[in-house]
Amino acid sequence: MRPGRGARVSNAAPATPVRVVLPGMLRDLTGGEGEGQASVGAAGARLEEVLDIALAPWPRVGSRVRDEQGKLRRHVNIFVDGEDAKRGDGLQTVVLPGAVVHIINAVSGG
């Protein structure tokens, strides 16, 4: 059987989604959604790419996570499978298929 017009035939493994979990304080900007997803190939992708894809539906959330130069804001911590990205390679951290990324807003005060 031949594929129909417009059908794609691929021998590559399907991309495995990465879950990006959002903090409660940003969910008012997502209409209540608690997470986004980004498809990542077998080799993974840089954290900045994962964030670009997962936060694309909510540009205001993206601007709360990164500044105008694209760097992580000081009060935002991101964990990739439980590891603090700031203590590793930051936005260059490689995120592998199936990973879970947590965005955490730092809370201060007394």
ROLO-811338 format. One record per atom (N, C-alpha, C): residue number from 1; residue in one letter; x, y negated, z negated. Coordinates in steps of 0.2 Angstrom, whole numbers, plus 5000, padded with zeros to 4 digits. Example, Ala and Ser with C-alpha at 12.3 -4.5 7.8 and 13.67 -1.06 7.14 Angstrom:
2
<node i="1" aa="a" east="5066" north="5028" up="4961"/>
<node i="1" aa="a" east="5062" north="5022" up="4961"/>
<node i="1" aa="a" east="5066" north="5016" up="4961"/>
<node i="2" aa="s" east="5064" north="5011" up="4965"/>
<node i="2" aa="s" east="5068" north="5005" up="4964"/>
<node i="2" aa="s" east="5064" north="5000" up="4961"/>
//
This chain:
110
<node i="1" aa="m" east="5004" north="5006" up="5000"/>
<node i="1" aa="m" east="5000" north="5000" up="5000"/>
<node i="1" aa="m" east="5004" north="4994" up="5000"/>
<node i="2" aa="r" east="5003" north="4989" up="5004"/>
<node i="2" aa="r" east="5007" north="4983" up="5005"/>
<node i="2" aa="r" east="5004" north="4978" up="5001"/>
<node i="3" aa="p" east="5008" north="4973" up="4998"/>
<node i="3" aa="p" east="5005" north="4968" up="4994"/>
<node i="3" aa="p" east="5001" north="4963" up="4998"/>
<node i="4" aa="g" east="4996" north="4960" up="4996"/>
<node i="4" aa="g" east="4992" north="4956" up="4999"/>
<node i="4" aa="g" east="4995" north="4949" up="5000"/>
<node i="5" aa="r" east="4992" north="4945" up="5004"/>
<node i="5" aa="r" east="4995" north="4938" up="5005"/>
<node i="5" aa="r" east="4996" north="4934" up="4999"/>
<node i="6" aa="g" east="5002" north="4931" up="4997"/>
<node i="6" aa="g" east="5003" north="4928" up="4991"/>
<node i="6" aa="g" east="5005" north="4932" up="4985"/>
<node i="7" aa="a" east="5005" north="4938" up="4986"/>
<node i="7" aa="a" east="5007" north="4942" up="4980"/>
<node i="7" aa="a" east="5014" north="4942" up="4979"/>
<node i="8" aa="r" east="5017" north="4942" up="4973"/>
<node i="8" aa="r" east="5024" north="4943" up="4972"/>
<node i="8" aa="r" east="5026" north="4950" up="4970"/>
<node i="9" aa="v" east="5031" north="4952" up="4973"/>
<node i="9" aa="v" east="5034" north="4958" up="4971"/>
<node i="9" aa="v" east="5041" north="4957" up="4968"/>
<node i="10" aa="s" east="5042" north="4960" up="4962"/>
<node i="10" aa="s" east="5048" north="4958" up="4958"/>
<node i="10" aa="s" east="5050" north="4964" up="4954"/>
<node i="11" aa="n" east="5056" north="4966" up="4955"/>
<node i="11" aa="n" east="5059" north="4971" up="4951"/>
<node i="11" aa="n" east="5062" north="4969" up="4944"/>
<node i="12" aa="a" east="5062" north="4962" up="4943"/>
<node i="12" aa="a" east="5064" north="4959" up="4937"/>
<node i="12" aa="a" east="5059" north="4961" up="4931"/>
<node i="13" aa="a" east="5062" north="4961" up="4925"/>
<node i="13" aa="a" east="5058" north="4962" up="4919"/>
<node i="13" aa="a" east="5054" north="4956" up="4918"/>
<node i="14" aa="p" east="5048" north="4956" up="4916"/>
<node i="14" aa="p" east="5044" north="4950" up="4915"/>
<node i="14" aa="p" east="5047" north="4946" up="4909"/>
<node i="15" aa="a" east="5046" north="4940" up="4909"/>
<node i="15" aa="a" east="5049" north="4935" up="4904"/>
<node i="15" aa="a" east="5045" north="4937" up="4897"/>
<node i="16" aa="t" east="5049" north="4937" up="4892"/>
<node i="16" aa="t" east="5046" north="4938" up="4885"/>
<node i="16" aa="t" east="5045" north="4931" up="4882"/>
<node i="17" aa="p" east="5039" north="4930" up="4879"/>
<node i="17" aa="p" east="5038" north="4923" up="4877"/>
<node i="17" aa="p" east="5042" north="4922" up="4870"/>
<node i="18" aa="v" east="5044" north="4916" up="4869"/>
<node i="18" aa="v" east="5046" north="4914" up="4863"/>
<node i="18" aa="v" east="5041" north="4910" up="4859"/>
<node i="19" aa="r" east="5039" north="4911" up="4853"/>
<node i="19" aa="r" east="5034" north="4908" up="4849"/>
<node i="19" aa="r" east="5038" north="4902" up="4846"/>
<node i="20" aa="v" east="5035" north="4896" up="4846"/>
<node i="20" aa="v" east="5037" north="4890" up="4843"/>
<node i="20" aa="v" east="5031" north="4888" up="4838"/>
<node i="21" aa="v" east="5033" north="4889" up="4832"/>
<node i="21" aa="v" east="5028" north="4887" up="4827"/>
<node i="21" aa="v" east="5028" north="4880" up="4824"/>
<node i="22" aa="l" east="5023" north="4877" up="4824"/>
<node i="22" aa="l" east="5023" north="4870" up="4823"/>
<node i="22" aa="l" east="5021" north="4869" up="4815"/>
<node i="23" aa="p" east="5023" north="4863" up="4812"/>
<node i="23" aa="p" east="5021" north="4862" up="4805"/>
<node i="23" aa="p" east="5014" north="4859" up="4805"/>
<node i="24" aa="g" east="5011" north="4860" up="4799"/>
<node i="24" aa="g" east="5004" north="4857" up="4799"/>
<node i="24" aa="g" east="5004" north="4850" up="4800"/>
<node i="25" aa="m" east="5009" north="4846" up="4798"/>
<node i="25" aa="m" east="5008" north="4839" up="4799"/>
<node i="25" aa="m" east="5008" north="4837" up="4806"/>
<node i="26" aa="l" east="5010" north="4841" up="4811"/>
<node i="26" aa="l" east="5010" north="4839" up="4818"/>
<node i="26" aa="l" east="5004" north="4842" up="4821"/>
<node i="27" aa="r" east="5000" north="4846" up="4818"/>
<node i="27" aa="r" east="4995" north="4849" up="4821"/>
<node i="27" aa="r" east="4989" north="4845" up="4823"/>
<node i="28" aa="d" east="4989" north="4839" up="4820"/>
<node i="28" aa="d" east="4984" north="4834" up="4822"/>
<node i="28" aa="d" east="4985" north="4831" up="4829"/>
<node i="29" aa="l" east="4991" north="4832" up="4831"/>
<node i="29" aa="l" east="4993" north="4830" up="4838"/>
<node i="29" aa="l" east="4992" north="4835" up="4843"/>
<node i="30" aa="t" east="4990" north="4841" up="4841"/>
<node i="30" aa="t" east="4990" north="4846" up="4846"/>
<node i="30" aa="t" east="4982" north="4849" up="4846"/>
<node i="31" aa="g" east="4978" north="4845" up="4843"/>
<node i="31" aa="g" east="4971" north="4847" up="4843"/>
<node i="31" aa="g" east="4970" north="4853" up="4838"/>
<node i="32" aa="g" east="4974" north="4854" up="4834"/>
<node i="32" aa="g" east="4974" north="4860" up="4829"/>
<node i="32" aa="g" east="4978" north="4866" up="4831"/>
<node i="33" aa="e" east="4981" north="4866" up="4837"/>
<node i="33" aa="e" east="4985" north="4872" up="4839"/>
<node i="33" aa="e" east="4991" north="4872" up="4834"/>
<node i="34" aa="g" east="4993" north="4878" up="4832"/>
<node i="34" aa="g" east="4998" north="4880" up="4827"/>
<node i="34" aa="g" east="5005" north="4882" up="4830"/>
<node i="35" aa="e" east="5004" north="4883" up="4837"/>
<node i="35" aa="e" east="5011" north="4886" up="4840"/>
<node i="35" aa="e" east="5010" north="4885" up="4848"/>
<node i="36" aa="g" east="5016" north="4885" up="4851"/>
<node i="36" aa="g" east="5017" north="4884" up="4858"/>
<node i="36" aa="g" east="5021" north="4890" up="4860"/>
<node i="37" aa="q" east="5022" north="4891" up="4866"/>
<node i="37" aa="q" east="5026" north="4897" up="4869"/>
<node i="37" aa="q" east="5030" north="4895" up="4875"/>
<node i="38" aa="a" east="5036" north="4898" up="4875"/>
<node i="38" aa="a" east="5040" north="4897" up="4881"/>
<node i="38" aa="a" east="5042" north="4904" up="4884"/>
<node i="39" aa="s" east="5042" north="4905" up="4890"/>
<node i="39" aa="s" east="5044" north="4911" up="4893"/>
<node i="39" aa="s" east="5052" north="4911" up="4894"/>
<node i="40" aa="v" east="5055" north="4916" up="4892"/>
<node i="40" aa="v" east="5063" north="4916" up="4892"/>
<node i="40" aa="v" east="5065" north="4922" up="4896"/>
<node i="41" aa="g" east="5069" north="4922" up="4900"/>
<node i="41" aa="g" east="5072" north="4928" up="4904"/>
<node i="41" aa="g" east="5077" north="4932" up="4899"/>
<node i="42" aa="a" east="5079" north="4937" up="4901"/>
<node i="42" aa="a" east="5083" north="4942" up="4897"/>
<node i="42" aa="a" east="5089" north="4939" up="4894"/>
<node i="43" aa="a" east="5092" north="4934" up="4898"/>
<node i="43" aa="a" east="5098" north="4931" up="4895"/>
<node i="43" aa="a" east="5097" north="4925" up="4890"/>
<node i="44" aa="g" east="5090" north="4924" up="4889"/>
<node i="44" aa="g" east="5088" north="4918" up="4884"/>
<node i="44" aa="g" east="5089" north="4912" up="4888"/>
<node i="45" aa="a" east="5088" north="4906" up="4883"/>
<node i="45" aa="a" east="5088" north="4900" up="4886"/>
<node i="45" aa="a" east="5090" north="4895" up="4880"/>
<node i="46" aa="r" east="5093" north="4889" up="4882"/>
<node i="46" aa="r" east="5095" north="4885" up="4876"/>
<node i="46" aa="r" east="5088" north="4882" up="4873"/>
<node i="47" aa="l" east="5089" north="4881" up="4866"/>
<node i="47" aa="l" east="5084" north="4878" up="4862"/>
<node i="47" aa="l" east="5081" north="4872" up="4865"/>
<node i="48" aa="e" east="5084" north="4868" up="4868"/>
<node i="48" aa="e" east="5082" north="4862" up="4871"/>
<node i="48" aa="e" east="5077" north="4863" up="4877"/>
<node i="49" aa="e" east="5078" north="4868" up="4881"/>
<node i="49" aa="e" east="5074" north="4871" up="4886"/>
<node i="49" aa="e" east="5068" north="4874" up="4883"/>
<node i="50" aa="v" east="5068" north="4878" up="4878"/>
<node i="50" aa="v" east="5063" north="4881" up="4875"/>
<node i="50" aa="v" east="5058" north="4875" up="4872"/>
<node i="51" aa="l" east="5061" north="4870" up="4869"/>
<node i="51" aa="l" east="5056" north="4865" up="4866"/>
<node i="51" aa="l" east="5053" north="4861" up="4872"/>
<node i="52" aa="d" east="5057" north="4860" up="4877"/>
<node i="52" aa="d" east="5054" north="4856" up="4883"/>
<node i="52" aa="d" east="5048" north="4860" up="4886"/>
<node i="53" aa="i" east="5048" north="4866" up="4886"/>
<node i="53" aa="i" east="5043" north="4870" up="4889"/>
<node i="53" aa="i" east="5037" north="4871" up="4884"/>
<node i="54" aa="a" east="5039" north="4873" up="4878"/>
<node i="54" aa="a" east="5033" north="4874" up="4873"/>
<node i="54" aa="a" east="5030" north="4868" up="4871"/>
<node i="55" aa="l" east="5033" north="4862" up="4871"/>
<node i="55" aa="l" east="5030" north="4856" up="4868"/>
<node i="55" aa="l" east="5027" north="4852" up="4874"/>
<node i="56" aa="a" east="5028" north="4854" up="4880"/>
<node i="56" aa="a" east="5026" north="4850" up="4886"/>
<node i="56" aa="a" east="5018" north="4848" up="4886"/>
<node i="57" aa="p" east="5014" north="4852" up="4883"/>
<node i="57" aa="p" east="5007" north="4850" up="4883"/>
<node i="57" aa="p" east="5005" north="4845" up="4878"/>
<node i="58" aa="w" east="5010" north="4843" up="4873"/>
<node i="58" aa="w" east="5009" north="4838" up="4868"/>
<node i="58" aa="w" east="5015" north="4834" up="4868"/>
<node i="59" aa="p" east="5016" north="4829" up="4872"/>
<node i="59" aa="p" east="5022" north="4825" up="4873"/>
<node i="59" aa="p" east="5023" north="4821" up="4866"/>
<node i="60" aa="r" east="5018" north="4819" up="4862"/>
<node i="60" aa="r" east="5018" north="4815" up="4856"/>
<node i="60" aa="r" east="5022" north="4820" up="4851"/>
<node i="61" aa="v" east="5021" north="4826" up="4851"/>
<node i="61" aa="v" east="5024" north="4831" up="4846"/>
<node i="61" aa="v" east="5032" north="4831" up="4848"/>
<node i="62" aa="g" east="5033" north="4831" up="4855"/>
<node i="62" aa="g" east="5040" north="4831" up="4857"/>
<node i="62" aa="g" east="5044" north="4825" up="4854"/>
<node i="63" aa="s" east="5040" north="4819" up="4855"/>
<node i="63" aa="s" east="5044" north="4813" up="4852"/>
<node i="63" aa="s" east="5044" north="4813" up="4845"/>
<node i="64" aa="r" east="5041" north="4817" up="4841"/>
<node i="64" aa="r" east="5042" north="4817" up="4834"/>
<node i="64" aa="r" east="5047" north="4822" up="4832"/>
<node i="65" aa="v" east="5049" north="4826" up="4837"/>
<node i="65" aa="v" east="5054" north="4831" up="4835"/>
<node i="65" aa="v" east="5061" north="4829" up="4838"/>
<node i="66" aa="r" east="5061" north="4825" up="4844"/>
<node i="66" aa="r" east="5067" north="4823" up="4846"/>
<node i="66" aa="r" east="5067" north="4815" up="4848"/>
<node i="67" aa="d" east="5073" north="4812" up="4847"/>
<node i="67" aa="d" east="5073" north="4805" up="4848"/>
<node i="67" aa="d" east="5073" north="4803" up="4856"/>
<node i="68" aa="e" east="5074" north="4796" up="4857"/>
<node i="68" aa="e" east="5074" north="4794" up="4864"/>
<node i="68" aa="e" east="5080" north="4797" up="4868"/>
<node i="69" aa="q" east="5085" north="4799" up="4865"/>
<node i="69" aa="q" east="5091" north="4802" up="4868"/>
<node i="69" aa="q" east="5091" north="4809" up="4868"/>
<node i="70" aa="g" east="5085" north="4812" up="4866"/>
<node i="70" aa="g" east="5084" north="4819" up="4866"/>
<node i="70" aa="g" east="5087" north="4823" up="4860"/>
<node i="71" aa="k" east="5090" north="4820" up="4856"/>
<node i="71" aa="k" east="5093" north="4823" up="4850"/>
<node i="71" aa="k" east="5088" north="4825" up="4844"/>
<node i="72" aa="l" east="5089" north="4830" up="4840"/>
<node i="72" aa="l" east="5084" north="4831" up="4835"/>
<node i="72" aa="l" east="5084" north="4825" up="4830"/>
<node i="73" aa="r" east="5078" north="4824" up="4828"/>
<node i="73" aa="r" east="5078" north="4818" up="4823"/>
<node i="73" aa="r" east="5080" north="4821" up="4816"/>
<node i="74" aa="r" east="5083" north="4816" up="4812"/>
<node i="74" aa="r" east="5086" north="4818" up="4806"/>
<node i="74" aa="r" east="5082" north="4822" up="4801"/>
<node i="75" aa="h" east="5075" north="4820" up="4801"/>
<node i="75" aa="h" east="5071" north="4823" up="4796"/>
<node i="75" aa="h" east="5067" north="4830" up="4799"/>
<node i="76" aa="v" east="5070" north="4832" up="4805"/>
<node i="76" aa="v" east="5067" north="4838" up="4807"/>
<node i="76" aa="v" east="5072" north="4844" up="4807"/>
<node i="77" aa="n" east="5070" north="4850" up="4805"/>
<node i="77" aa="n" east="5074" north="4856" up="4805"/>
<node i="77" aa="n" east="5071" north="4861" up="4809"/>
<node i="78" aa="i" east="5075" north="4864" up="4813"/>
<node i="78" aa="i" east="5073" north="4870" up="4817"/>
<node i="78" aa="i" east="5076" north="4876" up="4816"/>
<node i="79" aa="f" east="5072" north="4881" up="4815"/>
<node i="79" aa="f" east="5075" north="4888" up="4813"/>
<node i="79" aa="f" east="5074" north="4893" up="4819"/>
<node i="80" aa="v" east="5079" north="4896" up="4821"/>
<node i="80" aa="v" east="5078" north="4901" up="4827"/>
<node i="80" aa="v" east="5079" north="4908" up="4823"/>
<node i="81" aa="d" east="5074" north="4912" up="4823"/>
<node i="81" aa="d" east="5074" north="4918" up="4819"/>
<node i="81" aa="d" east="5077" north="4917" up="4812"/>
<node i="82" aa="g" east="5075" north="4912" up="4809"/>
<node i="82" aa="g" east="5077" north="4911" up="4802"/>
<node i="82" aa="g" east="5084" north="4908" up="4801"/>
<node i="83" aa="e" east="5087" north="4906" up="4807"/>
<node i="83" aa="e" east="5094" north="4903" up="4806"/>
<node i="83" aa="e" east="5093" north="4895" up="4808"/>
<node i="84" aa="d" east="5096" north="4891" up="4804"/>
<node i="84" aa="d" east="5096" north="4884" up="4805"/>
<node i="84" aa="d" east="5100" north="4882" up="4811"/>
<node i="85" aa="a" east="5096" north="4879" up="4816"/>
<node i="85" aa="a" east="5099" north="4877" up="4822"/>
<node i="85" aa="a" east="5104" north="4872" up="4821"/>
<node i="86" aa="k" east="5103" north="4867" up="4817"/>
<node i="86" aa="k" east="5108" north="4862" up="4815"/>
<node i="86" aa="k" east="5115" north="4864" up="4813"/>
<node i="87" aa="r" east="5115" north="4870" up="4809"/>
<node i="87" aa="r" east="5121" north="4873" up="4807"/>
<node i="87" aa="r" east="5124" north="4877" up="4812"/>
<node i="88" aa="g" east="5121" north="4878" up="4817"/>
<node i="88" aa="g" east="5124" north="4882" up="4823"/>
<node i="88" aa="g" east="5126" north="4877" up="4829"/>
<node i="89" aa="d" east="5123" north="4879" up="4834"/>
<node i="89" aa="d" east="5124" north="4875" up="4840"/>
<node i="89" aa="d" east="5119" north="4870" up="4842"/>
<node i="90" aa="g" east="5115" north="4868" up="4837"/>
<node i="90" aa="g" east="5110" north="4863" up="4838"/>
<node i="90" aa="g" east="5105" north="4865" up="4844"/>
<node i="91" aa="l" east="5104" north="4860" up="4848"/>
<node i="91" aa="l" east="5100" north="4861" up="4854"/>
<node i="91" aa="l" east="5103" north="4865" up="4859"/>
<node i="92" aa="q" east="5109" north="4867" up="4859"/>
<node i="92" aa="q" east="5112" north="4872" up="4863"/>
<node i="92" aa="q" east="5112" north="4879" up="4861"/>
<node i="93" aa="t" east="5109" north="4880" up="4855"/>
<node i="93" aa="t" east="5108" north="4887" up="4852"/>
<node i="93" aa="t" east="5104" north="4891" up="4858"/>
<node i="94" aa="v" east="5107" north="4897" up="4859"/>
<node i="94" aa="v" east="5103" north="4902" up="4863"/>
<node i="94" aa="v" east="5097" north="4905" up="4860"/>
<node i="95" aa="v" east="5092" north="4905" up="4863"/>
<node i="95" aa="v" east="5086" north="4908" up="4860"/>
<node i="95" aa="v" east="5084" north="4914" up="4865"/>
<node i="96" aa="l" east="5084" north="4919" up="4862"/>
<node i="96" aa="l" east="5083" north="4926" up="4865"/>
<node i="96" aa="l" east="5076" north="4927" up="4866"/>
<node i="97" aa="p" east="5074" north="4932" up="4871"/>
<node i="97" aa="p" east="5067" north="4934" up="4872"/>
<node i="97" aa="p" east="5064" north="4937" up="4865"/>
<node i="98" aa="g" east="5058" north="4935" up="4864"/>
<node i="98" aa="g" east="5054" north="4937" up="4858"/>
<node i="98" aa="g" east="5056" north="4934" up="4851"/>
<node i="99" aa="a" east="5060" north="4929" up="4852"/>
<node i="99" aa="a" east="5062" north="4925" up="4846"/>
<node i="99" aa="a" east="5056" north="4921" up="4843"/>
<node i="100" aa="v" east="5057" north="4919" up="4837"/>
<node i="100" aa="v" east="5052" north="4914" up="4834"/>
<node i="100" aa="v" east="5056" north="4908" up="4832"/>
<node i="101" aa="v" east="5053" north="4902" up="4834"/>
<node i="101" aa="v" east="5056" north="4896" up="4832"/>
<node i="101" aa="v" east="5052" north="4892" up="4828"/>
<node i="102" aa="h" east="5054" north="4890" up="4822"/>
<node i="102" aa="h" east="5050" north="4886" up="4817"/>
<node i="102" aa="h" east="5052" north="4879" up="4817"/>
<node i="103" aa="i" east="5048" north="4874" up="4818"/>
<node i="103" aa="i" east="5049" north="4867" up="4817"/>
<node i="103" aa="i" east="5047" north="4865" up="4810"/>
<node i="104" aa="i" east="5051" north="4862" up="4806"/>
<node i="104" aa="i" east="5050" north="4861" up="4799"/>
<node i="104" aa="i" east="5051" north="4853" up="4798"/>
<node i="105" aa="n" east="5047" north="4849" up="4796"/>
<node i="105" aa="n" east="5048" north="4842" up="4794"/>
<node i="105" aa="n" east="5050" north="4842" up="4787"/>
<node i="106" aa="a" east="5056" north="4839" up="4786"/>
<node i="106" aa="a" east="5058" north="4838" up="4779"/>
<node i="106" aa="a" east="5054" north="4833" up="4775"/>
<node i="107" aa="v" east="5053" north="4835" up="4769"/>
<node i="107" aa="v" east="5048" north="4831" up="4765"/>
<node i="107" aa="v" east="5053" north="4828" up="4759"/>
<node i="108" aa="s" east="5052" north="4822" up="4758"/>
<node i="108" aa="s" east="5056" north="4819" up="4753"/>
<node i="108" aa="s" east="5051" north="4815" up="4748"/>
<node i="109" aa="g" east="5054" north="4812" up="4743"/>
<node i="109" aa="g" east="5050" north="4808" up="4738"/>
<node i="109" aa="g" east="5051" north="4811" up="4732"/>
<node i="110" aa="g" east="5047" north="4809" up="4727"/>
<node i="110" aa="g" east="5048" north="4811" up="4720"/>
<node i="110" aa="g" east="5042" north="4811" up="4716"/>
//
